[in-house]
């Protein structure tokens, strides 16, 4: 991509469309509403709280990202979306029980005004959910057109100048790409024929891209990670990113594994298990949906540790991941990790981690940042896969011939260097050779 000479300002309202208005989506909405009223702090959001170093350390230039970049402000955001159930955003948030009654009461009126469009839902892709608020159409091509009509209606009714979308829906059953995903032509023929390889999330993504709405995939679904979607994104000049929000246990892996590698500590095994009681946990209780999640979770260590390059340290480590649905825990996911590492002369050590996290609390700032960065990318003229947003995903999308980067610390350097480059600032290498000169 070429560096933009001038990025248009973020004028007007920005529609933030969220397929799947459950715990993650409503926690994001409520958090933004609270933050813009000064009732809470958007902790975890780089766009709202982080700074960026510019130039040499001696220059002492470190503005906040939201001051350095022409980002949309929180008061410009208009939230909408689709869901299987007709609950308003307030009713959905109250049902999810992520936020306190006190917080929800502060923004009840705003949340109650957000009503979801009927969802695109073919139940064979999410077997554990049975929604009633769903669209009906003769084929999947008509479903795409129905979603496109929803997008146009929302943007017009809310007076928005542009839109972005972040998938916050459920994990679908694992399906690898087929011939229908080979090109725009084969995909659109498949829509007309109700091809079983085209899932719910792919229908949303196709409709959004057709409406030139930037799209990010917060699940392991293959929404835009296939040749046809990559071709369309470039053809219509839309940024896309994904996949699967990096929040709890995998976030910890991308912090710890780079540390082990940097100190040349070996690994014999990494056992991970989770218990989760929200709708996501219920969906992942189905083995076919869990398979999609497992693929994204298992890829992290292999990519970071590179066993083929360091066989004496990582050549035969054992990696196991489990997720168990446990209703009493609700949204407060608990992750247990047992890590068997090897040190000097082959002596063995262990590390145990018990992460009692809150799934939607960790995901909400990720949704916000992705939405604002996608809007920035769209105005900057970027198109296709936005690899610089890998920082936010378990299984980052890249160009087909490239291996994704999973090291969290490399990812954040790439993100910030992309922002520096975008704004005409010098990228940082941290070499500091002038000090030694």
C-alpha positions as CSV (number, residue, x, y, z in Angstrom):
1,X,0.0,0.0,0.0
2,X,1.1,3.5,-0.7
3,X,1.6,6.1,2.0
4,X,-1.3,8.6,1.9
5,X,-0.3,12.1,1.2
6,X,-3.2,13.5,3.3
7,X,-5.8,11.5,5.2
8,X,-9.3,13.0,5.2
9,X,-10.6,14.1,8.6
10,X,-13.1,12.0,10.5
11,X,-16.0,14.3,9.8
12,X,-19.6,13.2,10.5
13,X,-20.9,10.2,12.3
14,X,-19.4,6.8,12.0
15,X,-21.7,3.8,11.9
16,X,-20.2,0.8,13.9
17,X,-22.1,-2.3,12.8
18,X,-21.8,-5.4,14.9
19,X,-23.1,-8.7,13.7
20,X,-24.0,-10.5,17.0
21,X,-25.3,-8.1,19.6
22,X,-24.5,-10.3,22.6
23,X,-22.2,-9.8,25.6
24,X,-19.1,-8.5,23.7
25,X,-21.0,-6.1,21.5
26,X,-23.2,-4.6,24.2
27,X,-20.3,-4.3,26.7
28,X,-18.5,-2.3,24.0
29,X,-21.5,-0.1,23.3
30,X,-22.1,0.6,27.0
31,X,-18.5,1.2,27.7
32,X,-18.2,3.8,24.9
33,X,-21.4,5.5,26.1
34,X,-20.1,5.6,29.7
35,X,-16.7,6.9,28.6
36,X,-18.1,9.7,26.5
37,X,-20.2,10.8,29.5
38,X,-17.1,10.8,31.7
39,X,-18.6,8.0,33.9
40,X,-15.9,5.4,33.3
41,X,-12.4,5.0,31.8
42,X,-11.9,3.0,28.6
43,X,-9.1,0.9,30.1
44,X,-7.5,-1.5,27.6
45,X,-8.0,0.8,24.6
46,X,-4.8,1.9,22.8
47,X,-6.7,4.5,20.7
48,X,-8.0,6.2,23.9
49,X,-5.2,5.8,26.4
50,X,-1.9,4.9,24.7
51,X,0.9,7.2,23.5
52,X,3.3,6.9,20.6
53,X,7.0,7.9,20.7
54,X,8.0,10.1,17.7
55,X,11.6,10.8,16.7
56,X,14.6,10.4,19.1
57,X,14.1,9.9,22.8
58,X,15.8,13.2,23.5
59,X,13.0,15.0,21.6
60,X,10.4,14.0,24.2
61,X,7.6,13.7,21.7
62,X,5.0,11.2,22.8
63,X,1.5,12.3,22.1
64,X,-1.6,10.2,22.7
65,X,-2.6,8.2,19.7
66,X,-6.0,10.0,19.6
67,X,-4.1,13.3,19.4
68,X,-1.6,12.1,16.8
69,X,-4.0,10.4,14.4
70,X,-7.2,11.7,12.7
71,X,-9.4,9.2,14.5
72,X,-13.1,9.4,15.0
73,X,-14.0,10.5,18.5
74,X,-16.3,8.5,20.8
75,X,-19.2,11.0,20.4
76,X,-19.2,10.4,16.6
77,X,-20.0,6.6,17.0
78,X,-23.4,5.2,16.1
79,X,-23.9,1.6,17.1
80,X,-26.1,-0.9,15.3
81,X,-26.1,-4.6,14.3
82,X,-27.9,-7.9,13.8
83,X,-28.9,-10.6,16.2
84,X,-30.8,-13.9,16.5
85,X,-32.9,-12.5,19.3
86,X,-34.9,-9.3,19.1
87,X,-33.7,-8.0,22.5
88,X,-32.6,-4.4,22.5
89,X,-29.0,-3.7,23.4
90,X,-30.0,-2.9,27.0
91,X,-32.0,-6.2,27.3
92,X,-29.1,-8.1,25.9
93,X,-26.6,-6.5,28.2
94,X,-28.8,-7.1,31.2
95,X,-29.1,-10.7,30.2
96,X,-25.4,-11.1,29.7
97,X,-24.7,-9.8,33.3
98,X,-21.2,-8.5,32.4
99,X,-21.8,-4.9,33.6
100,X,-23.2,-3.8,36.9
101,X,-26.8,-2.6,37.2
102,X,-25.4,0.8,38.2
103,X,-23.4,1.1,35.0
104,X,-26.3,-0.1,32.8
105,X,-28.7,2.3,34.5
106,X,-26.5,5.2,33.4
107,X,-26.9,4.4,29.7
108,X,-30.3,2.5,29.7
109,X,-32.0,4.9,27.4
110,X,-29.2,4.9,24.8
111,X,-28.9,1.1,24.9
112,X,-32.7,0.6,24.7
113,X,-32.8,2.6,21.5
114,X,-30.5,0.2,19.7
115,X,-32.6,-2.6,18.2
116,X,-31.0,-5.3,16.1
117,X,-31.9,-6.1,12.5
118,X,-33.0,-9.7,11.9
119,X,-30.0,-12.0,11.6
120,X,-28.8,-14.1,8.7
121,X,-28.9,-17.6,10.3
122,X,-28.5,-21.0,8.9
123,X,-28.5,-23.2,12.0
124,X,-26.3,-25.9,10.6
125,X,-23.3,-23.6,11.1
126,X,-24.0,-22.8,14.8
127,X,-25.8,-25.9,16.1
128,X,-26.3,-24.9,19.8
129,X,-28.2,-21.7,19.1
130,X,-31.9,-21.5,18.1
131,X,-32.8,-17.9,17.2
132,X,-36.2,-16.6,16.3
133,X,-35.3,-13.1,15.0
134,X,-34.0,-14.3,11.6
135,X,-34.3,-13.3,7.9
136,X,-36.0,-15.4,5.3
137,X,-34.9,-15.5,1.7
138,X,-35.0,-17.8,-1.3
139,X,-31.3,-18.2,-1.4
140,X,-28.0,-16.8,0.0
141,X,-27.7,-14.2,-2.7
142,X,-31.0,-12.7,-1.5
143,X,-29.6,-12.8,2.1
144,X,-26.7,-10.7,0.9
145,X,-29.0,-8.1,-0.6
146,X,-31.2,-8.0,2.6
147,X,-28.1,-7.3,4.7
148,X,-27.0,-4.6,2.2
149,X,-30.4,-3.0,2.6
150,X,-30.0,-3.0,6.4
151,X,-26.7,-1.2,6.1
152,X,-28.0,1.5,3.8
153,X,-31.1,2.0,6.0
154,X,-29.0,2.3,9.2
155,X,-26.5,4.8,7.6
156,X,-29.3,6.9,6.3
157,X,-31.5,6.8,9.4
158,X,-28.7,7.7,11.7
159,X,-27.2,10.3,9.4
160,X,-23.8,8.6,9.2
161,X,-21.1,9.6,6.6
162,X,-19.5,6.1,6.6
163,X,-19.5,2.7,8.3
164,X,-17.2,0.0,9.7
165,X,-18.1,-3.5,10.9
166,X,-16.6,-5.9,13.5
167,X,-18.0,-9.4,13.8
168,X,-19.0,-10.1,17.4
169,X,-21.1,-13.2,16.7
170,X,-20.6,-16.8,17.5
171,X,-18.0,-19.3,16.4
172,X,-19.3,-21.4,13.5
173,X,-18.6,-25.0,12.7
174,X,-15.1,-25.6,11.2
175,X,-15.2,-25.6,7.4
176,X,-12.1,-25.4,5.3
177,X,-12.2,-23.4,2.0
178,X,-13.7,-25.2,-1.1
179,X,-13.9,-24.4,-4.8
180,X,-16.7,-21.9,-4.1
181,X,-14.2,-19.6,-2.3
182,X,-11.8,-19.5,-5.3
183,X,-12.9,-16.2,-6.8
184,X,-15.6,-13.6,-6.9
185,X,-17.3,-15.4,-9.8
186,X,-17.4,-18.8,-8.0
187,X,-18.6,-17.3,-4.7
188,X,-21.4,-15.3,-6.3
189,X,-22.5,-18.4,-8.2
190,X,-22.5,-20.3,-4.9
191,X,-24.7,-17.7,-3.3
192,X,-27.3,-18.3,-5.9
193,X,-27.1,-22.0,-5.5
194,X,-27.1,-22.0,-1.7
195,X,-23.7,-23.6,-1.6
196,X,-23.2,-25.3,1.8
197,X,-19.6,-24.0,2.0
198,X,-20.9,-20.4,2.4
199,X,-21.6,-19.7,6.0
200,X,-23.5,-17.0,7.9
201,X,-20.5,-14.9,8.6
202,X,-19.4,-15.0,5.0
203,X,-22.8,-13.7,3.9
204,X,-22.5,-10.7,6.3
205,X,-18.9,-10.0,5.2
206,X,-19.8,-10.2,1.5
207,X,-22.7,-7.8,1.9
208,X,-20.6,-5.3,4.0
209,X,-17.7,-5.3,1.5
210,X,-20.2,-4.8,-1.4
211,X,-21.4,-1.7,0.5
212,X,-17.7,-0.7,0.9
213,X,-17.8,-1.1,4.6
214,X,-14.5,-2.1,6.2
215,X,-14.8,-5.4,8.1
216,X,-12.9,-7.2,10.8
217,X,-13.6,-10.8,12.0
218,X,-13.5,-11.3,15.8
219,X,-14.2,-15.0,15.6
220,X,-12.3,-18.0,14.1
221,X,-14.8,-18.2,11.3
222,X,-13.5,-18.0,7.7
223,X,-15.5,-14.9,7.0
224,X,-12.9,-13.0,4.9
225,X,-9.9,-15.3,5.0
226,X,-10.4,-16.9,1.6
227,X,-9.4,-16.0,-2.0
228,X,-12.8,-14.7,-3.1
229,X,-13.0,-12.2,-0.1
230,X,-9.4,-11.1,-0.6
231,X,-10.2,-10.4,-4.3
232,X,-13.4,-8.5,-3.5
233,X,-11.7,-6.4,-0.8
234,X,-9.1,-5.2,-3.2
235,X,-11.5,-4.7,-6.0
236,X,-13.8,-2.4,-4.0
237,X,-10.9,-0.9,-2.0
238,X,-12.1,-2.0,1.5
239,X,-9.8,-2.9,4.4
240,X,-10.4,-6.2,6.1
241,X,-8.8,-7.8,9.2
242,X,-9.0,-10.8,11.5
243,X,-9.4,-13.3,12.9
244,X,-10.5,-14.2,16.4
245,X,-10.1,-11.6,19.1
246,X,-7.0,-12.2,21.2
247,X,-8.2,-11.7,24.8
248,X,-7.6,-14.2,27.6
249,X,-5.5,-17.3,27.5
250,X,-4.0,-16.8,24.0
251,X,-3.0,-13.2,25.0
252,X,-1.0,-14.7,27.8
253,X,0.7,-17.2,25.4
254,X,1.7,-14.4,23.1
255,X,3.3,-12.6,26.1
256,X,5.0,-15.6,27.7
257,X,6.2,-17.6,24.7
258,X,8.3,-14.7,23.2
259,X,9.9,-14.4,26.6
260,X,10.9,-18.1,26.7
261,X,12.3,-17.8,23.2
262,X,14.2,-14.6,23.8
263,X,16.0,-16.3,26.8
264,X,16.4,-19.6,24.9
265,X,14.4,-21.6,27.5
266,X,13.1,-24.9,26.2
267,X,9.5,-26.1,26.3
268,X,8.3,-29.7,26.9
269,X,4.6,-29.1,27.2
270,X,1.8,-26.5,27.5
271,X,-1.6,-27.7,28.8
272,X,-4.4,-25.1,28.6
273,X,-8.0,-25.5,29.7
274,X,-10.8,-23.0,30.0
275,X,-14.2,-22.9,31.7
276,X,-16.8,-20.5,30.3
277,X,-20.5,-20.1,30.8
278,X,-21.8,-17.5,28.4
279,X,-23.3,-17.9,25.0
280,X,-19.8,-18.4,23.5
281,X,-19.2,-21.2,25.9
282,X,-22.4,-22.9,25.0
283,X,-21.6,-22.6,21.2
284,X,-18.1,-24.0,21.8
285,X,-19.6,-27.0,23.6
286,X,-20.3,-28.3,20.1
287,X,-17.2,-30.2,18.8
288,X,-17.5,-28.8,15.3
289,X,-17.5,-25.2,16.6
290,X,-14.7,-26.0,19.0
291,X,-12.6,-27.3,16.1
292,X,-12.5,-23.8,14.6
293,X,-11.4,-22.3,17.9
294,X,-8.9,-25.0,18.5
295,X,-7.2,-24.3,15.2
296,X,-6.6,-20.6,16.0
297,X,-5.4,-21.4,19.6
298,X,-3.0,-24.2,18.6
299,X,-1.3,-22.2,15.9
300,X,0.2,-19.6,18.3
301,X,3.1,-21.5,19.9
302,X,4.2,-23.2,16.7
303,X,4.6,-19.9,15.0
304,X,6.3,-18.0,17.8
305,X,8.7,-20.8,18.9
306,X,9.6,-22.0,15.3
307,X,10.5,-25.6,16.3
308,X,12.2,-26.3,13.0
309,X,14.8,-23.5,13.7
310,X,15.3,-24.6,17.3
311,X,14.7,-28.3,17.5
312,X,16.8,-28.8,20.6
313,X,14.4,-26.4,22.5
314,X,11.0,-26.8,20.8
315,X,11.3,-29.8,18.5
316,X,8.9,-32.1,20.4
317,X,6.8,-30.0,22.8
318,X,3.2,-31.1,23.5
319,X,0.4,-28.6,23.3
320,X,-3.1,-29.3,24.5
321,X,-6.1,-26.9,24.5
322,X,-9.6,-27.5,26.1
323,X,-12.7,-25.4,26.5
324,X,-15.5,-26.6,28.8
325,X,-18.9,-25.1,29.0
326,X,-19.7,-24.4,32.7
327,X,-22.9,-22.3,33.1
328,X,-22.3,-21.0,36.6
329,X,-19.2,-19.0,35.5
330,X,-21.1,-16.9,33.0
331,X,-18.9,-14.3,31.2
332,X,-16.1,-14.7,33.9
333,X,-13.9,-17.1,32.0
334,X,-11.3,-19.0,33.9
335,X,-8.1,-20.3,32.2
336,X,-5.7,-22.7,33.7
337,X,-2.2,-23.3,32.1
338,X,0.4,-25.8,33.1
339,X,3.7,-25.0,31.4
340,X,6.7,-27.4,31.5
341,X,9.9,-25.6,30.6
342,X,13.5,-26.6,30.4
343,X,16.6,-24.6,31.5
344,X,20.4,-24.9,31.8
345,X,21.7,-28.4,31.3
346,X,18.2,-29.8,30.7
347,X,16.8,-29.2,34.2
348,X,13.1,-29.1,34.2
349,X,10.9,-26.3,35.7
350,X,7.1,-25.6,35.8
351,X,4.9,-22.5,35.6
352,X,1.2,-22.5,36.6
353,X,-1.2,-19.8,35.6
354,X,-4.7,-19.3,36.8
355,X,-6.3,-16.4,34.8
356,X,-9.7,-15.4,36.2
357,X,-10.6,-13.0,33.4
358,X,-13.7,-11.4,32.1
359,X,-14.1,-12.3,28.5
360,X,-16.2,-9.3,27.3
361,X,-14.3,-6.8,29.5
362,X,-11.1,-7.8,27.7
363,X,-12.8,-7.9,24.2
364,X,-14.6,-4.6,24.4
365,X,-11.5,-2.3,24.0
366,X,-10.3,-4.5,21.2
367,X,-13.6,-4.0,19.3
368,X,-13.4,-0.2,19.8
369,X,-9.8,0.0,18.6
370,X,-10.3,-2.2,15.6
371,X,-13.4,-0.1,14.6
372,X,-11.5,3.2,14.8
373,X,-8.4,1.8,13.1
374,X,-10.4,0.3,10.3
375,X,-12.1,3.7,9.7
376,X,-8.7,5.4,9.7
377,X,-7.4,2.8,7.2
378,X,-10.4,3.3,5.0
379,X,-9.9,7.1,4.9
380,X,-6.2,6.5,4.2
381,X,-7.0,4.5,1.1
382,X,-5.8,1.2,2.4
383,X,-7.4,-2.0,1.0
384,X,-7.3,-5.7,1.5
385,X,-5.8,-7.5,4.5
386,X,-4.5,-5.1,7.2
387,X,-1.7,-7.2,8.7
388,X,-0.7,-4.3,11.0
389,X,-3.8,-5.0,13.1
390,X,-2.4,-8.5,13.9
391,X,-1.9,-7.3,17.5
392,X,-5.6,-7.8,18.2
393,X,-6.1,-11.3,16.8
394,X,-5.4,-14.9,17.7
395,X,-4.9,-16.0,14.1
396,X,-3.8,-12.9,12.2
397,X,-4.7,-12.7,8.5
398,X,-1.7,-12.2,6.2
399,X,-1.1,-12.4,2.5
400,X,-1.5,-16.1,1.4
401,X,2.3,-16.7,1.1
402,X,3.2,-15.2,4.4
403,X,3.4,-16.8,7.9
404,X,1.5,-14.7,10.5
405,X,3.4,-13.0,13.3
406,X,2.2,-14.0,16.7
407,X,4.7,-12.3,19.0
408,X,2.8,-9.6,20.8
409,X,5.8,-7.3,21.1
410,X,6.6,-7.5,17.4
411,X,3.0,-7.0,16.6
412,X,2.7,-3.7,18.6
413,X,5.9,-2.4,17.0
414,X,4.5,-3.2,13.6
415,X,1.2,-1.4,14.5
416,X,2.9,1.7,15.8
417,X,5.5,1.8,13.0
418,X,2.6,1.6,10.5
419,X,0.9,4.6,12.2
420,X,4.2,6.6,12.1
421,X,4.7,5.8,8.4
422,X,1.0,6.6,7.7
423,X,1.5,10.1,9.3
424,X,4.8,10.8,7.6
425,X,6.9,10.2,10.8
426,X,10.2,8.2,10.9
427,X,9.7,4.6,11.8
428,X,11.7,3.4,14.9
429,X,14.3,0.7,14.8
430,X,15.5,1.2,18.4
431,X,19.1,0.8,17.2
432,X,20.3,4.0,18.8
433,X,23.6,4.0,16.9
434,X,24.1,7.8,17.2
435,X,24.7,7.2,20.9
436,X,27.6,5.0,20.2
437,X,28.9,7.2,17.3
